[in-house]
Amino acid sequence: MQTLAKIFNIFYKILTVLLIAIILTIATSLIPLPGNYRIYSVVSGSMEPALHVGSIVFVRPLSDYQIGDIVTFKTPKDPKNTVTHRLTAKDTSKDQIIYSTKG
């Protein structure tokens, strides 16, 4: 019986730490940090080997982006989804700037 209580206690502590980590990750991604930084977690392997799944990225907006920069943005098709990719092309031929990414 005492062994079962120890196992439950260890499981409870691990679960508590995981829940705190999840809550902190969500909270820090919603609250802007000083310097207009935001924190995101990489959820797919599309940026491997530069960024691994589970990597934390600190993001701040810039006035201009260059080819090769790694950017984090919301997709037009799914505004709830945040994507981190590398800029591969920049088209300034029209009245707007259009970026192409790969990741």
MIVO-696216 format. One record per atom (N, C-alpha, C): atom name; y, z, x. Coordinates in steps of 0.1 Angstrom, whole numbers. Layout:
% residues N
name: CA Y: Y Z: Z X: X
...
This chain:
% residues 103
name: N Y: -12 Z: 0 X: 8
name: CA Y: 0 Z: 0 X: 0
name: C Y: 13 Z: 0 X: 9
name: N Y: 12 Z: 7 X: 20
name: CA Y: 24 Z: 8 X: 29
name: C Y: 26 Z: -5 X: 35
name: N Y: 16 Z: -13 X: 39
name: CA Y: 17 Z: -26 X: 45
name: C Y: 24 Z: -35 X: 35
name: N Y: 20 Z: -35 X: 22
name: CA Y: 26 Z: -43 X: 12
name: C Y: 41 Z: -40 X: 11
name: N Y: 45 Z: -28 X: 12
name: CA Y: 59 Z: -24 X: 11
name: C Y: 67 Z: -29 X: 23
name: N Y: 61 Z: -29 X: 35
name: CA Y: 67 Z: -34 X: 47
name: C Y: 69 Z: -49 X: 46
name: N Y: 59 Z: -56 X: 41
name: CA Y: 60 Z: -71 X: 39
name: C Y: 71 Z: -74 X: 29
name: N Y: 72 Z: -67 X: 18
name: CA Y: 82 Z: -69 X: 8
name: C Y: 96 Z: -66 X: 14
name: N Y: 97 Z: -55 X: 22
name: CA Y: 110 Z: -52 X: 28
name: C Y: 115 Z: -63 X: 37
name: N Y: 106 Z: -69 X: 45
name: CA Y: 109 Z: -80 X: 54
name: C Y: 113 Z: -92 X: 46
name: N Y: 106 Z: -95 X: 36
name: CA Y: 109 Z: -107 X: 28
name: C Y: 123 Z: -105 X: 21
name: N Y: 125 Z: -93 X: 16
name: CA Y: 138 Z: -90 X: 10
name: C Y: 150 Z: -91 X: 20
name: N Y: 148 Z: -87 X: 32
name: CA Y: 159 Z: -88 X: 42
name: C Y: 161 Z: -103 X: 46
name: N Y: 150 Z: -111 X: 47
name: CA Y: 152 Z: -125 X: 50
name: C Y: 159 Z: -132 X: 39
name: N Y: 155 Z: -129 X: 27
name: CA Y: 161 Z: -136 X: 15
name: C Y: 176 Z: -132 X: 14
name: N Y: 179 Z: -120 X: 17
name: CA Y: 193 Z: -115 X: 17
name: C Y: 202 Z: -123 X: 27
name: N Y: 196 Z: -124 X: 39
name: CA Y: 204 Z: -131 X: 50
name: C Y: 206 Z: -146 X: 46
name: N Y: 195 Z: -152 X: 40
name: CA Y: 196 Z: -166 X: 36
name: C Y: 207 Z: -168 X: 25
name: N Y: 207 Z: -159 X: 15
name: CA Y: 216 Z: -160 X: 4
name: C Y: 231 Z: -158 X: 9
name: N Y: 233 Z: -149 X: 18
name: CA Y: 246 Z: -147 X: 24
name: C Y: 250 Z: -159 X: 32
name: N Y: 241 Z: -165 X: 40
name: CA Y: 244 Z: -177 X: 47
name: C Y: 248 Z: -189 X: 37
name: N Y: 241 Z: -190 X: 27
name: CA Y: 244 Z: -201 X: 17
name: C Y: 257 Z: -198 X: 10
name: N Y: 260 Z: -186 X: 6
name: CA Y: 273 Z: -183 X: 0
name: C Y: 284 Z: -185 X: 10
name: N Y: 283 Z: -181 X: 22
name: CA Y: 294 Z: -184 X: 32
name: C Y: 296 Z: -199 X: 34
name: N Y: 285 Z: -206 X: 35
name: CA Y: 286 Z: -221 X: 37
name: C Y: 294 Z: -227 X: 25
name: N Y: 290 Z: -224 X: 13
name: CA Y: 297 Z: -229 X: 1
name: C Y: 311 Z: -225 X: 1
name: N Y: 314 Z: -212 X: 3
name: CA Y: 328 Z: -207 X: 3
name: C Y: 337 Z: -213 X: 13
name: N Y: 332 Z: -215 X: 26
name: CA Y: 340 Z: -221 X: 36
name: C Y: 342 Z: -236 X: 34
name: N Y: 333 Z: -242 X: 27
name: CA Y: 336 Z: -257 X: 24
name: C Y: 346 Z: -258 X: 13
name: N Y: 348 Z: -248 X: 5
name: CA Y: 358 Z: -249 X: -6
name: C Y: 372 Z: -244 X: -3
name: N Y: 372 Z: -235 X: 7
name: CA Y: 385 Z: -229 X: 11
name: C Y: 390 Z: -236 X: 23
name: N Y: 403 Z: -241 X: 23
name: CA Y: 408 Z: -247 X: 35
name: C Y: 411 Z: -236 X: 46
name: N Y: 408 Z: -240 X: 58
name: CA Y: 410 Z: -231 X: 69
name: C Y: 424 Z: -233 X: 75
name: N Y: 429 Z: -225 X: 83
name: CA Y: 442 Z: -227 X: 90
name: C Y: 442 Z: -241 X: 98
name: N Y: 453 Z: -248 X: 97
name: CA Y: 453 Z: -261 X: 104
name: C Y: 447 Z: -272 X: 95
name: N Y: 445 Z: -269 X: 82
name: CA Y: 440 Z: -278 X: 72
name: C Y: 426 Z: -283 X: 75
name: N Y: 418 Z: -274 X: 83
name: CA Y: 404 Z: -277 X: 86
name: C Y: 395 Z: -274 X: 74
name: N Y: 384 Z: -281 X: 72
name: CA Y: 374 Z: -278 X: 63
name: C Y: 361 Z: -278 X: 70
name: N Y: 351 Z: -271 X: 65
name: CA Y: 338 Z: -270 X: 71
name: C Y: 328 Z: -277 X: 62
name: N Y: 320 Z: -285 X: 68
name: CA Y: 309 Z: -292 X: 60
name: C Y: 296 Z: -291 X: 68
name: N Y: 285 Z: -292 X: 61
name: CA Y: 272 Z: -292 X: 67
name: C Y: 266 Z: -306 X: 66
name: N Y: 260 Z: -311 X: 76
name: CA Y: 253 Z: -324 X: 76
name: C Y: 240 Z: -323 X: 69
name: N Y: 238 Z: -331 X: 58
name: CA Y: 226 Z: -329 X: 50
name: C Y: 216 Z: -340 X: 52
name: N Y: 219 Z: -351 X: 59
name: CA Y: 209 Z: -362 X: 61
name: C Y: 209 Z: -365 X: 76
name: N Y: 199 Z: -373 X: 80
name: CA Y: 197 Z: -377 X: 94
name: C Y: 204 Z: -390 X: 97
name: N Y: 213 Z: -395 X: 89
name: CA Y: 219 Z: -408 X: 91
name: C Y: 228 Z: -408 X: 104
name: N Y: 232 Z: -397 X: 109
name: CA Y: 241 Z: -397 X: 120
name: C Y: 233 Z: -393 X: 133
name: N Y: 220 Z: -392 X: 133
name: CA Y: 212 Z: -388 X: 144
name: C Y: 214 Z: -399 X: 155
name: N Y: 214 Z: -397 X: 167
name: CA Y: 213 Z: -384 X: 174
name: C Y: 226 Z: -377 X: 176
name: N Y: 238 Z: -383 X: 172
name: CA Y: 251 Z: -376 X: 174
name: C Y: 252 Z: -363 X: 166
name: N Y: 248 Z: -363 X: 153
name: CA Y: 248 Z: -351 X: 145
name: C Y: 234 Z: -349 X: 139
name: N Y: 229 Z: -338 X: 140
name: CA Y: 216 Z: -335 X: 134
name: C Y: 217 Z: -328 X: 120
name: N Y: 206 Z: -329 X: 112
name: CA Y: 206 Z: -323 X: 99
name: C Y: 209 Z: -308 X: 101
name: N Y: 218 Z: -302 X: 93
name: CA Y: 221 Z: -288 X: 94
name: C Y: 233 Z: -286 X: 104
name: N Y: 237 Z: -296 X: 111
name: CA Y: 249 Z: -294 X: 119
name: C Y: 261 Z: -291 X: 111
name: N Y: 270 Z: -283 X: 116
name: CA Y: 282 Z: -279 X: 109
name: C Y: 294 Z: -287 X: 116
name: N Y: 302 Z: -294 X: 107
name: CA Y: 313 Z: -302 X: 112
name: C Y: 326 Z: -296 X: 107
name: N Y: 336 Z: -295 X: 116
name: CA Y: 349 Z: -290 X: 112
name: C Y: 358 Z: -303 X: 111
name: N Y: 364 Z: -305 X: 99
name: CA Y: 371 Z: -317 X: 96
name: C Y: 385 Z: -314 X: 92
name: N Y: 394 Z: -323 X: 97
name: CA Y: 408 Z: -322 X: 93
name: C Y: 413 Z: -336 X: 91
name: N Y: 422 Z: -338 X: 82
name: CA Y: 427 Z: -352 X: 80
name: C Y: 437 Z: -356 X: 91
name: N Y: 437 Z: -369 X: 94
name: CA Y: 446 Z: -374 X: 104
name: C Y: 454 Z: -385 X: 97
name: N Y: 465 Z: -389 X: 104
name: CA Y: 473 Z: -399 X: 98
name: C Y: 468 Z: -413 X: 101
name: N Y: 459 Z: -414 X: 112
name: CA Y: 454 Z: -427 X: 115
name: C Y: 440 Z: -425 X: 121
name: N Y: 431 Z: -434 X: 118
name: CA Y: 417 Z: -433 X: 123
name: C Y: 414 Z: -446 X: 131
name: N Y: 406 Z: -444 X: 141
name: CA Y: 402 Z: -455 X: 150
name: C Y: 387 Z: -458 X: 149
name: N Y: 383 Z: -470 X: 153
name: CA Y: 369 Z: -474 X: 153
name: C Y: 362 Z: -465 X: 163
name: N Y: 351 Z: -459 X: 159
name: CA Y: 343 Z: -450 X: 167
name: C Y: 345 Z: -436 X: 163
name: N Y: 356 Z: -433 X: 155
name: CA Y: 358 Z: -419 X: 150
name: C Y: 347 Z: -415 X: 140
name: N Y: 343 Z: -403 X: 140
name: CA Y: 334 Z: -398 X: 130
name: C Y: 343 Z: -392 X: 119
name: N Y: 341 Z: -396 X: 107
name: CA Y: 349 Z: -392 X: 95
name: C Y: 340 Z: -386 X: 84
name: N Y: 346 Z: -377 X: 76
name: CA Y: 339 Z: -372 X: 65
name: C Y: 347 Z: -375 X: 53
name: N Y: 340 Z: -380 X: 42
name: CA Y: 348 Z: -385 X: 30
name: C Y: 339 Z: -384 X: 18
name: N Y: 346 Z: -385 X: 6
name: CA Y: 339 Z: -386 X: -6
name: C Y: 337 Z: -400 X: -10
name: N Y: 325 Z: -403 X: -15
name: CA Y: 322 Z: -417 X: -19
name: C Y: 328 Z: -421 X: -32
name: N Y: 333 Z: -433 X: -34
name: CA Y: 338 Z: -437 X: -47
name: C Y: 327 Z: -437 X: -58
name: N Y: 315 Z: -440 X: -55
name: CA Y: 304 Z: -440 X: -65
name: C Y: 300 Z: -426 X: -69
name: N Y: 301 Z: -417 X: -60
name: CA Y: 297 Z: -403 X: -63
name: C Y: 307 Z: -393 X: -57
name: N Y: 318 Z: -390 X: -63
name: CA Y: 329 Z: -382 X: -57
name: C Y: 324 Z: -368 X: -54
name: N Y: 313 Z: -363 X: -59
name: CA Y: 308 Z: -350 X: -56
name: C Y: 301 Z: -350 X: -43
name: N Y: 297 Z: -362 X: -38
name: CA Y: 289 Z: -363 X: -26
name: C Y: 299 Z: -365 X: -14
name: N Y: 297 Z: -357 X: -4
name: CA Y: 305 Z: -358 X: 9
name: C Y: 296 Z: -365 X: 20
name: N Y: 302 Z: -375 X: 26
name: CA Y: 294 Z: -382 X: 36
name: C Y: 301 Z: -381 X: 50
name: N Y: 294 Z: -380 X: 60
name: CA Y: 299 Z: -380 X: 74
name: C Y: 293 Z: -392 X: 81
name: N Y: 302 Z: -402 X: 85
name: CA Y: 297 Z: -414 X: 92
name: C Y: 307 Z: -418 X: 103
name: N Y: 303 Z: -428 X: 111
name: CA Y: 312 Z: -433 X: 121
name: C Y: 319 Z: -445 X: 117
name: N Y: 332 Z: -447 X: 120
name: CA Y: 340 Z: -459 X: 116
name: C Y: 335 Z: -470 X: 125
name: N Y: 332 Z: -481 X: 119
name: CA Y: 327 Z: -493 X: 126
name: C Y: 337 Z: -505 X: 125
name: N Y: 346 Z: -505 X: 115
name: CA Y: 356 Z: -515 X: 114
name: C Y: 368 Z: -510 X: 106
name: N Y: 380 Z: -517 X: 109
name: CA Y: 392 Z: -513 X: 103
name: C Y: 399 Z: -526 X: 99
name: N Y: 402 Z: -528 X: 86
name: CA Y: 408 Z: -541 X: 82
name: C Y: 422 Z: -537 X: 76
name: N Y: 432 Z: -542 X: 83
name: CA Y: 446 Z: -540 X: 79
name: C Y: 453 Z: -552 X: 74
name: N Y: 445 Z: -562 X: 70
name: CA Y: 451 Z: -575 X: 67
name: C Y: 458 Z: -575 X: 54
name: N Y: 455 Z: -566 X: 45
name: CA Y: 462 Z: -565 X: 32
name: C Y: 472 Z: -554 X: 32
name: N Y: 477 Z: -550 X: 20
name: CA Y: 486 Z: -539 X: 19
name: C Y: 480 Z: -526 X: 20
name: N Y: 467 Z: -525 X: 22
name: CA Y: 460 Z: -513 X: 24
name: C Y: 451 Z: -513 X: 36
name: N Y: 446 Z: -502 X: 40
name: CA Y: 437 Z: -501 X: 51
name: C Y: 423 Z: -499 X: 45
name: N Y: 414 Z: -508 X: 50
name: CA Y: 400 Z: -507 X: 45
name: C Y: 391 Z: -504 X: 57
name: N Y: 384 Z: -493 X: 56
name: CA Y: 375 Z: -488 X: 67
name: C Y: 360 Z: -492 X: 64
name: N Y: 352 Z: -495 X: 74
name: CA Y: 338 Z: -497 X: 72
name: C Y: 331 Z: -486 X: 80
name: N Y: 321 Z: -480 X: 75
name: CA Y: 314 Z: -470 X: 82
name: C Y: 299 Z: -473 X: 84
name: N Y: 293 Z: -466 X: 93
name: CA Y: 278 Z: -466 X: 95
name: C Y: 274 Z: -452 X: 99
name: N Y: 262 Z: -449 X: 93
name: CA Y: 257 Z: -436 X: 97
name: C Y: 243 Z: -434 X: 92
